[in-house]
Amino acid sequence: MSEYRTALNLIKPKASFWMPKVRTCSSREGTGFDEIWNVMSEFLAASENEGHLDRRRSNQRVSWMWKMVEEELFSRLTRAPQVRDIVHDMERQVLQDRLLPHHGAEQILDAYERHS
């Protein structure tokens, strides 16, 4: 178990309020599960007391919002007729090393903007 503790000291904890604890268990012997459950419960209580879970959930909501924007923009972009007309050519040129990816992206976005 000391090797695990040493390894944990090399990893920066994600939560400043909590120092991970090393415990062992064995499904074969049926031991250690109560102790692990207690540590998990301690972590949950500490997370709630520090507002850690609420902050993470808030940050997740912001990330989800931007992911939805990204997905919708991509959907609108790929459905646009002016983009569909050039996208296969851009992909082919990039695959054949005749066009750099960022130039292909610029051309696709320019086509979209010209007709939006």
ABEGO torsion letter per residue (X at the ends): XAAAAAAAAABBBABAABBBBBBBBBAAAGBGAAAAAAAAAAAAAAAAAAGAAAAAAAAAAAAAAAAAAAAAAAAAAAABAAAAAAAAAAAAAAAAGABBAAAAAAAAAAAAAAAX
